[in-house]
């Protein structure tokens, strides 16, 4: 398939000039979904999006197909595409998988990370925390957000765990994680739990780091499951 090439609209960053338009639109749609600008269940209007991005419907359609492939967008027969609906059942399954894989990732990270890498990770987390307090979580562009979970998974050095959690599934996981952290109380608790995990890693207590990560994800799973059940029960 030949990728469409048209003049880059003003809404597209200059650094994206040599990037296929479908890739740019794909990233923009992910940003809109992550930020909540396109909420779960939102009908995807190809015409409106093409107008917004300053391109034809071709790149938009291709981006939507890619989002379907990673389960961010659903399309029932004879119906329009929609942003995936969040369900308690799916959240539980995803978070159960994370408990196992991210727990092991923390265990490995505690064994394999250098002192310099751990120090940098702790500094980056503190810088991100201060920045969030200054501009607000939801006001931050997605690209600027610090993701401790992804950093620890990659620090594990286990290629299969990295592929499972940082590949296509990462985007779906992140939507659920964002929803679970949307309440301020949970954000504050998660921040403290992150510090406990990092302290265990710095102490080279791999078993404690694994246990703390599992407990952290379990609390997040319980939180989001309860949230989604309450939302489903609303008239």
MDAnalysis code that builds the backbone (N, CA, C; Angstrom):
import MDAnalysis as mda
import numpy as np

u = mda.Universe.empty(705, n_residues=235, atom_resindex=np.repeat(np.arange(235), 3), trajectory=True)
u.add_TopologyAttr("name", ["N", "CA", "C"] * 235)
u.add_TopologyAttr("resid", np.arange(1, 236))
u.add_TopologyAttr("resname", ["UNK", "UNK", "UNK", "UNK", "UNK", "UNK", "UNK", "UNK", "UNK", "UNK", "UNK", "UNK", "UNK", "UNK", "UNK", "UNK", "UNK", "UNK", "UNK", "UNK", "UNK", "UNK", "UNK", "UNK", "UNK", "UNK", "UNK", "UNK", "UNK", "UNK", "UNK", "UNK", "UNK", "UNK", "UNK", "UNK", "UNK", "UNK", "UNK", "UNK", "UNK", "UNK", "UNK", "UNK", "UNK", "UNK", "UNK", "UNK", "UNK", "UNK", "UNK", "UNK", "UNK", "UNK", "UNK", "UNK", "UNK", "UNK", "UNK", "UNK", "UNK", "UNK", "UNK", "UNK", "UNK", "UNK", "UNK", "UNK", "UNK", "UNK", "UNK", "UNK", "UNK", "UNK", "UNK", "UNK", "UNK", "UNK", "UNK", "UNK", "UNK", "UNK", "UNK", "UNK", "UNK", "UNK", "UNK", "UNK", "UNK", "UNK", "UNK", "UNK", "UNK", "UNK", "UNK", "UNK", "UNK", "UNK", "UNK", "UNK", "UNK", "UNK", "UNK", "UNK", "UNK", "UNK", "UNK", "UNK", "UNK", "UNK", "UNK", "UNK", "UNK", "UNK", "UNK", "UNK", "UNK", "UNK", "UNK", "UNK", "UNK", "UNK", "UNK", "UNK", "UNK", "UNK", "UNK", "UNK", "UNK", "UNK", "UNK", "UNK", "UNK", "UNK", "UNK", "UNK", "UNK", "UNK", "UNK", "UNK", "UNK", "UNK", "UNK", "UNK", "UNK", "UNK", "UNK", "UNK", "UNK", "UNK", "UNK", "UNK", "UNK", "UNK", "UNK", "UNK", "UNK", "UNK", "UNK", "UNK", "UNK", "UNK", "UNK", "UNK", "UNK", "UNK", "UNK", "UNK", "UNK", "UNK", "UNK", "UNK", "UNK", "UNK", "UNK", "UNK", "UNK", "UNK", "UNK", "UNK", "UNK", "UNK", "UNK", "UNK", "UNK", "UNK", "UNK", "UNK", "UNK", "UNK", "UNK", "UNK", "UNK", "UNK", "UNK", "UNK", "UNK", "UNK", "UNK", "UNK", "UNK", "UNK", "UNK", "UNK", "UNK", "UNK", "UNK", "UNK", "UNK", "UNK", "UNK", "UNK", "UNK", "UNK", "UNK", "UNK", "UNK", "UNK", "UNK", "UNK", "UNK", "UNK", "UNK", "UNK", "UNK", "UNK", "UNK", "UNK", "UNK", "UNK", "UNK", "UNK", "UNK", "UNK", "UNK"])
u.atoms.positions = np.array([
    [0.857, -1.190, 0.000],
    [0.000, 0.000, 0.000],
    [0.888, 1.234, 0.000],
    [0.556, 2.199, -0.824],
    [1.325, 3.436, -0.880],
    [0.795, 4.415, 0.143],
    [1.694, 4.909, 0.975],
    [1.282, 5.872, 1.986],
    [1.050, 7.231, 1.357],
    [0.014, 7.897, 1.786],
    [-0.326, 9.207, 1.232],
    [0.698, 10.243, 1.658],
    [1.098, 11.106, 0.770],
    [1.977, 12.223, 1.103],
    [1.316, 13.502, 0.637],
    [1.048, 14.382, 1.577],
    [0.427, 15.668, 1.269],
    [1.155, 16.717, 2.089],
    [0.984, 18.000, 1.791],
    [1.629, 19.028, 2.613],
    [1.296, 18.834, 4.080],
    [2.304, 18.988, 4.949],
    [2.095, 18.780, 6.370],
    [1.280, 19.935, 6.936],
    [0.126, 19.661, 7.556],
    [-0.701, 20.719, 8.117],
    [-0.042, 21.380, 9.310],
    [-0.505, 22.566, 9.659],
    [0.089, 23.323, 10.753],
    [-0.004, 22.580, 12.076],
    [-1.028, 21.705, 12.225],
    [-1.217, 20.994, 13.484],
    [-0.137, 19.938, 13.714],
    [0.613, 19.591, 12.664],
    [1.638, 18.567, 12.775],
    [2.979, 19.217, 13.065],
    [3.739, 18.642, 14.014],
    [5.041, 19.189, 14.341],
    [5.985, 19.131, 13.155],
    [6.856, 20.124, 13.038],
    [7.794, 20.158, 11.935],
    [8.707, 18.942, 11.932],
    [8.996, 18.400, 13.102],
    [9.869, 17.241, 13.176],
    [9.244, 15.988, 12.600],
    [7.936, 16.062, 12.297],
    [7.226, 14.906, 11.759],
    [7.152, 14.907, 10.240],
    [7.836, 15.839, 9.568],
    [7.685, 16.009, 8.120],
    [7.944, 14.720, 7.359],
    [8.942, 13.939, 7.765],
    [9.296, 12.728, 7.035],
    [8.604, 11.481, 7.560],
    [7.648, 11.649, 8.444],
    [6.914, 10.527, 9.006],
    [5.610, 10.348, 8.229],
    [5.245, 9.100, 7.854],
    [3.980, 8.872, 7.153],
    [2.807, 9.473, 7.921],
    [1.882, 10.060, 7.196],
    [0.751, 10.712, 7.848],
    [-0.066, 9.763, 8.712],
    [-0.188, 8.510, 8.277],
    [-0.964, 7.566, 9.087],
    [-0.305, 7.343, 10.445],
    [1.036, 7.375, 10.504],
    [1.745, 7.232, 11.781],
    [1.493, 8.448, 12.671],
    [1.507, 9.639, 12.059],
    [1.275, 10.862, 12.822],
    [-0.148, 10.866, 13.387],
    [-1.112, 10.526, 12.555],
    [-2.504, 10.494, 13.001],
    [-2.682, 9.440, 14.092],
    [-2.025, 8.308, 13.942],
    [-2.073, 7.240, 14.944],
    [-1.604, 7.765, 16.300],
    [-0.486, 8.486, 16.303],
    [0.040, 9.035, 17.550],
    [-0.914, 10.086, 18.125],
    [-1.469, 10.930, 17.254],
    [-2.389, 11.963, 17.725],
    [-3.646, 11.350, 18.347],
    [-4.138, 10.288, 17.720],
    [-5.323, 9.632, 18.268],
    [-5.018, 8.993, 19.620],
    [-3.852, 8.372, 19.747],
    [-3.462, 7.806, 21.037],
    [-3.399, 8.891, 22.107],
    [-2.840, 10.048, 21.753],
    [-2.740, 11.150, 22.699],
    [-4.131, 11.611, 23.143],
    [-5.059, 11.680, 22.184],
    [-6.416, 12.123, 22.513],
    [-7.110, 11.105, 23.418],
    [-6.856, 9.828, 23.183],
    [-7.473, 8.787, 24.006],
    [-6.848, 8.767, 25.387],
    [-5.507, 8.852, 25.456],
    [-4.823, 8.891, 26.749],
    [-5.299, 10.068, 27.595],
    [-5.432, 11.222, 26.962],
    [-5.757, 12.442, 27.707],
    [-7.216, 12.493, 28.137],
    [-8.045, 11.635, 27.540],
    [-9.464, 11.663, 27.854],
    [-10.260, 12.549, 26.914],
    [-9.573, 13.194, 25.941],
    [-10.287, 14.019, 24.962],
    [-11.231, 13.154, 24.129],
    [-10.843, 11.880, 23.934],
    [-11.732, 10.892, 23.317],
    [-11.974, 9.834, 24.392],
    [-13.083, 9.963, 25.104],
    [-13.370, 9.102, 26.251],
    [-13.777, 7.701, 25.800],
    [-13.687, 6.718, 26.701],
    [-14.148, 5.373, 26.376],
    [-15.580, 5.391, 25.851],
    [-15.804, 4.662, 24.781],
    [-17.131, 4.596, 24.179],
    [-17.405, 5.663, 23.138],
    [-16.487, 6.631, 22.969],
    [-16.680, 7.704, 21.995],
    [-16.705, 7.151, 20.579],
    [-17.700, 7.556, 19.803],
    [-17.757, 7.185, 18.390],
    [-16.674, 7.937, 17.637],
    [-15.953, 7.250, 16.765],
    [-14.862, 7.862, 16.018],
    [-15.382, 8.354, 14.676],
    [-15.335, 9.644, 14.482],
    [-15.823, 10.285, 13.263],
    [-14.644, 10.550, 12.334],
    [-14.489, 9.738, 11.304],
    [-13.352, 9.861, 10.394],
    [-13.316, 11.222, 9.706],
    [-14.466, 11.705, 9.304],
    [-14.523, 12.987, 8.586],
    [-14.055, 14.122, 9.492],
    [-14.570, 14.154, 10.728],
    [-14.198, 15.219, 11.664],
    [-12.712, 15.157, 11.999],
    [-12.180, 13.950, 12.177],
    [-10.762, 13.805, 12.505],
    [-9.876, 14.217, 11.341],
    [-10.281, 13.853, 10.132],
    [-9.506, 14.252, 8.957],
    [-9.469, 15.770, 8.837],
    [-10.589, 16.394, 9.142],
    [-10.641, 17.863, 9.101],
    [-9.739, 18.449, 10.204],
    [-9.791, 17.865, 11.386],
    [-8.983, 18.354, 12.508],
    [-7.490, 18.231, 12.225],
    [-7.074, 17.106, 11.619],
    [-5.659, 16.876, 11.362],
    [-5.191, 17.463, 10.026],
    [-6.117, 17.979, 9.242],
    [-5.752, 18.605, 7.987],
    [-5.297, 17.628, 6.923],
    [-5.929, 16.449, 6.866],
    [-5.544, 15.439, 5.888],
    [-6.804, 14.784, 5.326],
    [-6.637, 13.840, 4.428],
    [-7.779, 13.119, 3.881],
    [-8.167, 12.002, 4.845],
    [-9.200, 11.242, 4.503],
    [-9.661, 10.187, 5.393],
    [-8.761, 8.958, 5.353],
    [-7.920, 8.842, 4.316],
    [-7.066, 7.659, 4.184],
    [-6.170, 7.418, 5.384],
    [-5.330, 8.383, 5.777],
    [-4.471, 8.187, 6.943],
    [-5.256, 7.965, 8.230],
    [-6.409, 8.615, 8.340],
    [-7.244, 8.437, 9.532],
    [-7.767, 7.005, 9.586],
    [-8.232, 6.510, 8.443],
    [-8.764, 5.142, 8.387],
    [-7.678, 4.121, 8.717],
    [-6.467, 4.345, 8.196],
    [-5.362, 3.434, 8.467],
    [-4.991, 3.454, 9.953],
    [-4.974, 4.652, 10.558],
    [-4.666, 4.775, 11.987],
    [-5.716, 4.052, 12.824],
    [-6.981, 4.175, 12.444],
    [-8.054, 3.509, 13.180],
    [-7.912, 1.993, 13.083],
    [-7.530, 1.492, 11.909],
    [-7.310, 0.058, 11.765],
    [-6.207, -0.424, 12.703],
    [-5.146, 0.370, 12.832],
    [-4.053, 0.008, 13.744],
    [-4.528, 0.001, 15.192],
    [-5.367, 0.960, 15.546],
    [-5.898, 1.019, 16.906],
    [-6.825, -0.171, 17.186],
    [-7.545, -0.619, 16.177],
    [-8.347, -1.826, 16.330],
    [-7.440, -3.024, 16.592],
    [-6.311, -3.068, 15.887],
    [-5.382, -4.181, 16.027],
    [-4.816, -4.326, 17.425],
    [-4.704, -3.211, 18.152],
    [-4.174, -3.269, 19.518],
    [-5.285, -3.108, 20.552],
    [-6.534, -3.260, 20.116],
    [-7.709, -3.318, 20.989],
    [-8.034, -2.001, 21.688],
    [-7.546, -0.885, 21.119],
    [-7.889, 0.429, 21.662],
    [-9.210, 0.911, 21.074],
    [-9.499, 0.431, 19.875],
    [-10.737, 0.786, 19.180],
    [-11.482, -0.501, 18.854],
    [-12.797, -0.477, 18.994],
    [-13.625, -1.631, 18.652],
    [-14.599, -1.235, 17.542],
    [-14.992, -2.205, 16.769],
    [-15.981, -1.948, 15.715],
    [-16.862, -3.181, 15.572],
    [-18.121, -3.037, 15.946],
    [-19.080, -4.111, 15.775],
    [-19.604, -4.106, 14.336],
    [-20.043, -5.277, 13.828],
    [-20.587, -5.321, 12.466],
    [-21.695, -4.283, 12.269],
    [-21.599, -3.538, 11.172],
    [-22.585, -2.525, 10.771],
    [-22.626, -1.310, 11.696],
    [-21.667, -1.200, 12.605],
    [-21.629, -0.058, 13.514],
    [-20.331, 0.719, 13.337],
    [-20.324, 1.966, 13.791],
    [-19.131, 2.793, 13.685],
    [-18.096, 2.371, 14.715],
    [-16.844, 2.710, 14.447],
    [-15.765, 2.411, 15.384],
    [-15.917, 3.278, 16.627],
    [-15.539, 2.717, 17.766],
    [-15.605, 3.432, 19.043],
    [-14.320, 3.202, 19.832],
    [-14.006, 4.163, 20.693],
    [-12.922, 3.946, 21.648],
    [-13.380, 2.841, 22.596],
    [-12.469, 1.944, 22.937],
    [-12.824, 0.778, 23.741],
    [-13.500, 1.191, 25.053],
    [-14.548, 0.463, 25.418],
    [-15.214, 0.667, 26.701],
    [-14.399, -0.025, 27.789],
    [-14.271, 0.603, 28.940],
    [-13.543, 0.005, 30.045],
    [-14.494, -0.865, 30.864],
    [-14.060, -2.089, 31.161],
    [-14.887, -2.992, 31.954],
    [-14.091, -3.526, 33.134],
    [-14.784, -3.826, 34.224],
    [-14.131, -4.356, 35.423],
    [-13.497, -5.708, 35.136],
    [-14.146, -6.522, 34.312],
    [-13.623, -7.858, 34.008],
    [-12.289, -7.770, 33.260],
    [-12.235, -6.914, 32.231],
    [-10.996, -6.760, 31.477],
    [-9.901, -6.150, 32.333],
    [-10.274, -5.183, 33.163],
    [-9.296, -4.556, 34.051],
    [-8.675, -5.588, 34.975],
    [-9.504, -6.457, 35.544],
    [-9.002, -7.473, 36.461],
    [-8.032, -8.408, 35.750],
    [-8.384, -8.843, 34.554],
    [-7.509, -9.751, 33.805],
    [-6.171, -9.101, 33.480],
    [-6.214, -7.852, 33.023],
    [-4.983, -7.148, 32.668],
    [-4.099, -6.918, 33.895],
    [-4.712, -6.514, 34.998],
    [-3.934, -6.221, 36.197],
    [-3.393, -7.493, 36.836],
    [-4.111, -8.603, 36.714],
    [-3.583, -9.877, 37.202],
    [-2.330, -10.263, 36.425],
    [-2.355, -10.049, 35.116],
    [-1.177, -10.331, 34.303],
    [-0.019, -9.429, 34.705],
    [-0.330, -8.155, 34.949],
    [0.708, -7.208, 35.365],
    [1.315, -7.604, 36.701],
    [0.499, -8.078, 37.618],
    [1.020, -8.466, 38.924],
    [2.145, -9.480, 38.781],
    [1.930, -10.472, 37.933],
    [2.947, -11.493, 37.741],
    [4.175, -10.970, 37.021],
    [3.965, -10.363, 35.860],
    [5.090, -9.956, 35.024],
    [5.859, -8.774, 35.616],
    [5.151, -7.770, 36.126],
    [5.861, -6.621, 36.678],
    [6.528, -6.959, 38.008],
    [5.953, -7.911, 38.739],
    [6.615, -8.357, 39.951],
    [7.974, -8.961, 39.637],
    [8.009, -9.840, 38.646],
    [9.274, -10.449, 38.228],
    [10.222, -9.387, 37.671],
    [9.673, -8.432, 36.922],
    [10.504, -7.357, 36.358],
    [11.199, -6.585, 37.474],
    [10.484, -6.298, 38.559],
    [11.090, -5.584, 39.691],
    [12.178, -6.425, 40.345],
    [11.926, -7.710, 40.480],
    [12.919, -8.623, 41.054],
    [14.206, -8.548, 40.230],
    [14.077, -8.633, 38.910],
    [15.246, -8.604, 38.029],
    [15.918, -7.238, 38.046],
    [15.101, -6.169, 38.081],
    [15.668, -4.813, 38.095],
    [16.513, -4.605, 39.344],
    [16.065, -5.140, 40.478],
    [16.816, -4.990, 41.723],
    [18.174, -5.681, 41.628],
    [18.229, -6.732, 40.847],
    [19.487, -7.462, 40.670],
    [20.398, -6.838, 39.617],
    [19.801, -6.232, 38.596],
    [20.572, -5.859, 37.416],
    [20.876, -4.370, 37.265],
    [20.066, -3.500, 37.851],
    [20.286, -2.065, 37.649],
    [21.561, -1.611, 38.353],
    [22.284, -0.686, 37.719],
    [23.463, -0.109, 38.352],
    [23.027, 0.960, 39.354],
    [23.932, 1.347, 40.241],
    [23.620, 2.405, 41.197],
    [23.269, 3.702, 40.478],
    [24.001, 3.975, 39.396],
    [23.737, 5.200, 38.615],
    [22.350, 5.163, 38.001],
    [21.936, 4.016, 37.482],
    [20.600, 3.889, 36.884],
    [19.504, 4.067, 37.931],
    [19.726, 3.510, 39.102],
    [18.735, 3.654, 40.166],
    [18.636, 5.109, 40.610],
    [19.778, 5.758, 40.783],
    [19.780, 7.172, 41.184],
    [19.043, 8.028, 40.159],
    [19.297, 7.779, 38.885],
    [18.643, 8.562, 37.822],
    [17.139, 8.323, 37.830],
    [16.735, 7.080, 38.032],
    [15.309, 6.762, 38.063],
    [14.619, 7.489, 39.213],
    [15.268, 7.525, 40.357],
    [14.685, 8.205, 41.514],
    [14.617, 9.713, 41.288],
    [15.656, 10.275, 40.680],
    [15.639, 11.711, 40.366],
    [14.540, 12.036, 39.373],
    [14.429, 11.216, 38.336],
    [13.410, 11.455, 37.304],
    [12.007, 11.387, 37.886],
    [11.790, 10.464, 38.816],
    [10.465, 10.345, 39.410],
    [10.140, 11.574, 40.254],
    [11.129, 12.073, 41.003],
    [10.893, 13.253, 41.824],
    [10.656, 14.493, 40.963],
    [11.424, 14.629, 39.888],
    [11.229, 15.756, 38.960],
    [9.829, 15.701, 38.364],
    [9.405, 14.506, 37.954],
    [8.068, 14.349, 37.379],
    [6.989, 14.692, 38.395],
    [7.188, 14.278, 39.642],
    [6.201, 14.567, 40.686],
    [6.045, 16.069, 40.893],
    [7.172, 16.785, 40.926],
    [7.119, 18.241, 41.097],
    [6.457, 18.909, 39.897],
    [6.740, 18.411, 38.712],
    [6.144, 18.992, 37.508],
    [4.639, 18.767, 37.484],
    [4.205, 17.587, 37.899],
    [2.771, 17.302, 37.943],
    [2.061, 18.239, 38.911],
    [2.684, 18.501, 40.042],
    [2.081, 19.421, 41.015],
    [1.973, 20.824, 40.440],
    [2.940, 21.190, 39.585],
    [2.947, 22.541, 39.030],
    [1.939, 22.760, 37.929],
    [1.780, 21.763, 37.032],
    [0.901, 21.960, 35.876],
    [-0.350, 21.098, 35.917],
    [-0.380, 20.131, 36.816],
    [-1.541, 19.249, 36.868],
    [-1.353, 18.056, 35.968],
    [-1.746, 16.903, 36.442],
    [-1.555, 15.658, 35.704],
    [-2.184, 15.702, 34.313],
    [-3.433, 16.129, 34.254],
    [-4.156, 16.075, 32.988],
    [-3.729, 17.163, 32.018],
    [-3.008, 18.174, 32.520],
    [-2.554, 19.248, 31.639],
    [-1.242, 18.902, 30.947],
    [-0.582, 17.832, 31.386],
    [0.715, 17.466, 30.833],
    [0.546, 16.707, 29.531],
    [1.312, 17.077, 28.493],
    [1.292, 16.296, 27.254],
    [1.729, 14.872, 27.551],
    [1.124, 13.911, 26.870],
    [1.420, 12.503, 27.126],
    [2.905, 12.197, 26.969],
    [3.547, 12.801, 25.966],
    [4.945, 12.510, 25.697],
    [5.863, 12.933, 26.831],
    [5.404, 13.868, 27.699],
    [6.243, 14.373, 28.771],
    [6.050, 13.610, 30.083],
    [5.143, 12.679, 30.095],
    [4.823, 12.005, 31.341],
    [5.811, 10.874, 31.635],
    [6.204, 10.810, 32.882],
    [7.139, 9.800, 33.370],
    [6.361, 8.523, 33.667],
    [6.886, 7.383, 33.261],
    [6.207, 6.117, 33.492],
    [7.163, 5.170, 34.216],
    [7.058, 5.118, 35.529],
    [7.938, 4.263, 36.317],
    [7.782, 2.800, 35.937],
    [6.559, 2.381, 35.689],
    [6.317, 0.976, 35.371],
    [7.067, 0.560, 34.106],
    [6.961, 1.368, 33.074],
    [7.671, 1.039, 31.841],
    [9.183, 1.035, 32.074],
    [9.678, 1.994, 32.825],
    [11.122, 2.086, 33.071],
    [11.630, 0.838, 33.808],
    [10.871, 0.369, 34.782],
    [11.290, -0.807, 35.534],
    [11.203, -2.077, 34.684],
    [10.174, -2.166, 33.865],
    [10.056, -3.327, 32.983],
    [11.255, -3.393, 32.041],
    [11.610, -2.260, 31.457],
    [12.761, -2.243, 30.550],
    [14.070, -2.499, 31.307],
    [14.148, -2.036, 32.547],
    [15.355, -2.248, 33.344],
    [15.544, -3.710, 33.719],
    [14.478, -4.501, 33.632],
    [14.591, -5.930, 33.966],
    [15.517, -6.658, 32.995],
    [15.588, -6.166, 31.763],
    [16.418, -6.803, 30.754],
    [15.829, -8.068, 30.170],
    [14.636, -8.449, 30.610],
    [13.992, -9.660, 30.102],
    [13.185, -9.310, 28.850],
    [13.648, -9.773, 27.702],
    [13.048, -9.371, 26.439],
    [11.603, -9.806, 26.309],
    [11.257, -10.958, 26.856],
    [9.879, -11.440, 26.734],
    [8.922, -10.621, 27.594],
    [9.361, -10.260, 28.790],
    [8.522, -9.413, 29.644],
    [8.372, -8.031, 29.007],
    [9.468, -7.508, 28.468],
    [9.418, -6.195, 27.802],
    [8.458, -6.228, 26.626],
    [8.539, -7.288, 25.813],
    [7.655, -7.401, 24.642],
    [6.189, -7.490, 25.073],
    [5.940, -8.225, 26.171],
    [4.558, -8.413, 26.622],
    [3.950, -7.126, 27.169],
    [4.750, -6.333, 27.892],
    [4.200, -5.167, 28.583],
    [4.492, -3.830, 27.904],
    [5.465, -3.795, 27.008],
    [5.823, -2.528, 26.354],
    [5.523, -2.539, 24.860],
    [4.923, -3.616, 24.369],
    [4.540, -3.680, 22.968],
    [3.142, -3.109, 22.772],
    [2.400, -3.712, 21.863],
    [1.064, -3.199, 21.547],
    [0.136, -3.163, 22.763],
    [0.267, -4.153, 23.656],
    [-0.613, -4.219, 24.813],
    [-0.406, -3.037, 25.763],
    [0.755, -2.425, 25.683],
    [1.084, -1.299, 26.559],
    [0.024, -0.198, 26.477],
    [-0.459, 0.077, 25.271],
    [-1.413, 1.173, 25.089],
    [-2.728, 0.893, 25.808],
    [-3.206, -0.342, 25.709],
    [-4.448, -0.698, 26.399],
    [-4.235, -0.671, 27.912],
    [-3.106, -1.194, 28.363],
    [-2.784, -1.168, 29.784],
    [-2.759, 0.263, 30.307],
    [-2.189, 1.158, 29.513],
    [-2.026, 2.535, 29.974],
    [-3.371, 3.235, 30.134],
    [-4.311, 2.916, 29.265],
    [-5.643, 3.523, 29.389],
    [-6.286, 3.110, 30.710],
    [-6.188, 1.825, 31.037],
    [-6.753, 1.357, 32.299],
    [-5.989, 1.932, 33.489],
    [-4.657, 1.998, 33.374],
    [-3.869, 2.558, 34.459],
    [-4.200, 4.023, 34.685],
    [-4.382, 4.758, 33.606],
    [-4.727, 6.173, 33.746],
    [-6.056, 6.326, 34.463],
    [-7.012, 5.472, 34.126],
    [-8.321, 5.540, 34.755],
    [-8.208, 5.227, 36.241],
    [-7.368, 4.244, 36.591],
    [-7.227, 3.865, 37.999],
    [-6.548, 4.958, 38.803],
    [-5.749, 5.808, 38.136],
    [-5.049, 6.872, 38.841],
    [-5.697, 8.228, 38.701],
    [-6.932, 8.266, 38.239],
    [-7.592, 9.552, 37.989],
    [-8.091, 10.223, 39.271],
    [-8.213, 9.454, 40.345],
    [-8.643, 10.016, 41.630],
    [-7.417, 10.480, 42.393],
    [-7.456, 11.689, 42.926],
    [-6.290, 12.278, 43.571],
    [-5.758, 11.416, 44.719],
    [-6.657, 10.837, 45.500],
    [-6.216, 10.013, 46.621],
    [-5.370, 8.848, 46.136],
    [-5.796, 8.235, 45.021],
    [-5.051, 7.095, 44.485],
    [-3.712, 7.566, 43.923],
    [-3.665, 8.753, 43.328],
    [-2.404, 9.294, 42.818],
    [-1.389, 9.441, 43.944],
    [-1.828, 9.996, 45.072],
    [-0.932, 10.208, 46.208],
    [-0.451, 8.878, 46.783],
    [-1.374, 7.924, 46.910],
    [-1.004, 6.607, 47.428],
    [-0.010, 5.921, 46.488],
    [-0.272, 6.022, 45.186],
    [0.605, 5.379, 44.201],
    [2.005, 5.960, 44.257],
    [2.091, 7.256, 44.454],
    [3.403, 7.910, 44.536],
    [4.206, 7.345, 45.713],
    [3.577, 7.206, 46.863],
    [4.261, 6.653, 48.032],
    [4.652, 5.196, 47.803],
    [3.763, 4.457, 47.150],
    [4.060, 3.046, 46.864],
    [5.225, 2.919, 45.887],
    [5.296, 3.832, 44.921],
    [6.425, 3.830, 43.978],
    [7.744, 4.034, 44.711],
    [7.748, 4.947, 45.678],
    [8.972, 5.204, 46.430],
    [9.386, 3.984, 47.237],
    [8.428, 3.287, 47.811],
    [8.748, 2.076, 48.560],
    [9.401, 1.035, 47.650],
    [8.878, 0.902, 46.442],
    [9.443, -0.053, 45.479],
    [10.877, 0.332, 45.131],
    [11.104, 1.613, 44.875],
    [12.445, 2.060, 44.499],
    [13.433, 1.911, 45.659],
    [12.970, 2.135, 46.874],
    [13.860, 1.953, 48.025],
    [14.274, 0.487, 48.163],
    [13.337, -0.415, 47.896],
    [13.663, -1.841, 47.957],
    [14.667, -2.211, 46.873],
    [14.497, -1.622, 45.692],
    [15.439, -1.885, 44.598],
    [16.817, -1.340, 44.954],
    [16.859, -0.149, 45.513],
    [18.153, 0.437, 45.904],
    [18.834, -0.422, 46.973],
    [18.042, -1.018, 47.860],
    [18.598, -1.882, 48.908],
    [18.955, -3.265, 48.366],
    [18.675, -3.516, 47.091],
    [18.943, -4.802, 46.439],
    [18.138, -5.936, 47.072],
    [16.966, -5.569, 47.596],
    [16.066, -6.574, 48.167],
    [15.060, -6.954, 47.076],
    [15.474, -7.884, 46.235],
    [14.675, -8.236, 45.064],
    [13.313, -8.807, 45.439],
    [13.291, -9.649, 46.464],
    [12.014, -10.253, 46.860],
    [11.041, -9.202, 47.404],
    [11.553, -8.259, 48.166],
    [10.691, -7.196, 48.680],
    [10.185, -6.317, 47.543],
    [11.059, -5.977, 46.596],
    [10.647, -5.158, 45.449],
    [9.539, -5.851, 44.666],
    [9.678, -7.152, 44.465],
    [8.650, -7.914, 43.756],
    [7.341, -7.910, 44.536],
    [7.419, -8.135, 45.836],
    [6.216, -8.170, 46.668],
    [5.514, -6.822, 46.687],
    [6.299, -5.748, 46.806],
    [5.713, -4.404, 46.837],
    [5.036, -4.058, 45.516],
    [5.640, -4.455, 44.401],
    [5.021, -4.178, 43.103],
    [3.723, -4.950, 42.943],
    [3.725, -6.206, 43.344],
    [2.499, -7.000, 43.253],
    [1.376, -6.366, 44.097],
    [1.728, -5.948, 45.323],
    [0.731, -5.334, 46.200],
    [0.236, -4.005, 45.622],
    [1.142, -3.242, 45.040],
    [0.800, -1.960, 44.415],
    [-0.209, -2.164, 43.285],
    [0.053, -3.117, 42.429],
    [-0.844, -3.374, 41.300],
    [-2.170, -3.952, 41.786],
    [-2.126, -4.787, 42.829],
    [-3.364, -5.353, 43.383],
    [-4.266, -4.240, 43.906],
    [-3.691, -3.267, 44.607],
    [-4.496, -2.148, 45.113],
    [-5.087, -1.344, 43.950],
    [-4.284, -1.129, 42.908],
    [-4.786, -0.398, 41.735],
    [-5.905, -1.174, 41.060],
    [-5.759, -2.502, 40.990],
    [-6.784, -3.344, 40.365],
    [-8.097, -3.260, 41.139],
    [-8.005, -3.361, 42.462],
    [-9.220, -3.279, 43.285],
    [-9.886, -1.914, 43.117],
    [-9.065, -0.873, 43.036],
    [-9.575, 0.490, 42.913],
    [-10.326, 0.682, 41.597],
    [-9.698, 0.266, 40.494],
    [-10.342, 0.495, 39.194],
    [-11.554, -0.410, 39.020],
    [-11.498, -1.633, 39.541],
    [-12.648, -2.532, 39.421],
    [-13.859, -1.937, 40.130],
    [-13.627, -1.364, 41.309],
    [-14.728, -0.743, 42.052],
    [-15.248, 0.490, 41.315],
    [-14.327, 1.285, 40.772],
    [-14.726, 2.464, 39.997],
    [-15.630, 2.073, 38.830],
    [-15.183, 1.077, 38.067],
    [-15.913, 0.688, 36.860],
    [-17.257, 0.054, 37.197],
    [-17.334, -0.677, 38.295],
    [-18.608, -1.253, 38.708],
    [-19.593, -0.146, 39.076],
    [-19.114, 0.864, 39.780],
    [-19.971, 1.986, 40.155],
    [-20.454, 2.734, 38.921],
    [-19.551, 2.952, 37.977],
    [-19.929, 3.657, 36.743],
    [-20.952, 2.865, 35.948],
    [-20.781, 1.539, 35.917],
    [-21.721, 0.688, 35.163],
    [-23.098, 0.679, 35.809],
    [-23.136, 0.887, 37.109],
    [-24.409, 0.836, 37.841],
    [-25.185, 2.153, 37.740],
    [-24.531, 3.210, 37.288],
    [-25.212, 4.499, 37.186],
    [-26.231, 4.479, 36.054],
    [-27.378, 5.141, 36.259],
    [-28.425, 5.155, 35.207],
    [-27.979, 5.973, 34.019],
])
